[in-house]
Amino acid sequence: MNRRIRKRWENNEGLTLIETVASLALMSVILLVVFSVLYGGIQAYGRSMEEAKLRDEADYIMANFIEGIFTLKASEVEKTALPESGTNNYYFQKKNGEKTGFIDGKAVVNGRALPPLNDGVRLDEDSRIESLGDGKFRITLSVKSKKFEEHLELTSILSLIDDTKGGEK
């Protein structure tokens, strides 16, 4: 066995041009496949990270809306602008002047604009609040990624506490 290896090693014939070209072509194909799989994986990772950012931002905004509206009494509401005339602003205004809703492209809860969790995510103009009657409202929250133009929409139905109806005694 050692004799064969030594004989092969001492042989000075080398590789032919055809063998060299064939090995380079094979290596090129293998590297192309590896690169495309690696690049696809990196792209998928980036998209999934953007989707996670969208979900985080939407959950954050919706949780604040639910907290602000869930305890809101009908007697505290001075005005509902769904939408405000001539704008794309949807909000509730309390008697103390605080607004909760979508105002000028921002989510506002109790008069305070919610700071974004991530600068790469923006509130979409499709975000709105719709009255369903009987004190029920559908909140449609739409967020978009600035980087990949990914889009996420959440919908929630909330009711105001109806404290305006007096009970018969």
C-alpha positions in Angstrom: 0.0 0.0 0.0 2.8 2.4 0.9 4.5 1.6 -2.3 1.5 2.7 -4.4 1.2 6.0 -2.6 4.9 6.6 -2.9 4.8 5.8 -6.7 1.9 8.1 -7.2 3.7 10.9 -5.2 6.8 10.6 -7.2 5.0 10.7 -10.6 5.6 14.0 -12.2 2.8 13.9 -14.8 0.5 16.4 -12.9 -3.0 17.4 -14.0 -4.1 18.0 -17.6 -5.8 21.2 -18.6 -9.1 19.4 -19.0 -9.0 18.0 -15.5 -8.2 21.5 -14.1 -11.0 23.1 -16.0 -13.5 20.4 -15.0 -12.5 20.8 -11.3 -12.9 24.6 -11.5 -16.3 24.2 -13.1 -17.4 21.8 -10.5 -16.1 24.0 -7.7 -17.9 27.0 -9.3 -21.3 25.1 -9.3 -20.8 24.0 -5.7 -19.9 27.6 -4.5 -22.9 29.0 -6.4 -25.3 26.6 -4.7 -23.8 27.3 -1.3 -23.9 31.0 -1.8 -27.5 31.0 -3.0 -28.6 29.0 0.0 -26.7 31.2 2.4 -28.0 34.4 0.8 -31.6 33.0 0.9 -31.2 32.2 4.6 -29.9 35.7 5.4 -32.8 37.2 3.5 -35.3 35.0 5.3 -33.8 35.9 8.7 -34.1 39.6 7.9 -37.7 39.3 6.9 -38.6 37.3 10.0 -36.8 40.0 12.2 -38.9 42.7 10.5 -42.1 40.7 11.0 -41.2 40.4 14.7 -40.6 44.1 15.0 -44.0 44.8 13.3 -45.7 42.4 15.7 -44.0 44.0 18.8 -44.9 47.5 17.7 -48.5 46.5 16.9 -48.9 44.6 20.2 -47.5 47.7 22.1 -49.9 50.1 20.4 -52.9 47.9 20.7 -52.2 47.1 24.4 -52.1 50.9 25.1 -55.3 51.4 23.2 -57.1 48.7 25.0 -55.9 50.1 28.4 -57.0 53.6 27.4 -60.4 52.7 25.9 -61.4 49.7 27.9 -61.9 51.8 31.1 -63.4 54.7 29.2 -67.0 55.6 30.2 -69.5 56.9 27.7 -70.2 59.9 30.0 -66.5 60.9 29.8 -66.5 61.2 26.0 -67.1 64.7 24.7 -66.5 64.0 21.0 -66.0 61.0 18.7 -64.2 61.9 15.4 -64.5 58.8 13.3 -62.9 60.3 11.2 -62.4 64.0 11.9 -63.9 66.0 9.1 -61.4 66.6 6.3 -58.6 64.5 7.9 -57.6 60.9 8.4 -57.7 61.3 12.2 -59.8 58.9 14.2 -60.1 59.6 17.9 -62.2 59.9 21.1 -62.0 63.2 23.0 -62.7 63.2 26.7 -64.3 66.1 28.5 -60.9 67.0 30.0 -59.6 67.5 26.4 -57.4 64.3 26.2 -57.7 62.4 22.9 -57.2 58.7 22.3 -56.9 57.5 18.7 -54.9 57.9 15.5 -54.0 61.6 15.0 -51.7 62.9 12.3 -50.1 59.5 11.7 -49.4 58.8 15.4 -51.1 56.6 18.0 -52.3 58.8 20.8 -53.6 57.5 24.2 -55.0 59.9 26.8 -53.5 62.9 25.1 -50.0 61.4 24.8 -48.4 60.3 21.6 -47.0 56.8 22.0 -43.2 56.8 21.2 -42.3 54.1 18.7 -40.5 51.0 19.9 -38.7 50.7 16.7 -37.8 53.5 14.2 -38.0 51.0 11.3 -41.8 50.7 11.8 -44.4 53.3 11.0 -48.1 53.6 11.5 -50.0 53.2 8.3 -52.7 55.5 7.0 -55.2 52.5 7.0 -55.3 52.6 10.8 -58.8 53.6 11.9 -61.6 53.4 14.5 -65.1 52.5 13.3 -68.4 52.7 15.3 -70.3 49.4 15.3 -73.2 50.9 17.3 -74.3 50.2 20.9 -71.0 51.7 22.2 -68.9 49.1 20.3 -66.0 50.2 18.2 -63.6 48.3 15.8 -60.0 49.4 16.0 -58.0 48.5 13.0 -54.3 49.0 13.5 -52.1 48.9 10.5 -48.3 49.1 10.7 -45.6 48.9 7.9 -41.9 48.2 7.9 -39.9 51.0 6.4 -37.2 48.6 5.2 -39.1 45.7 3.5 -42.6 47.2 3.1 -43.9 44.3 5.1 -47.4 45.1 6.4 -49.3 43.9 9.5 -52.9 44.6 10.4 -54.6 43.9 13.8 -58.3 44.3 14.5 -59.9 44.5 17.9 -63.4 45.3 19.0 -63.9 47.3 22.2 -66.9 48.7 24.1 -67.2 51.9 26.1 -68.6 51.5 29.6 -72.2 52.7 29.2 -72.9 54.6 32.4 -75.4 57.0 30.8 -78.4 54.6 31.1 -80.0 54.8 34.5 -81.6 51.8 36.0 -85.4 51.8 36.7 -86.2 51.5 40.4 
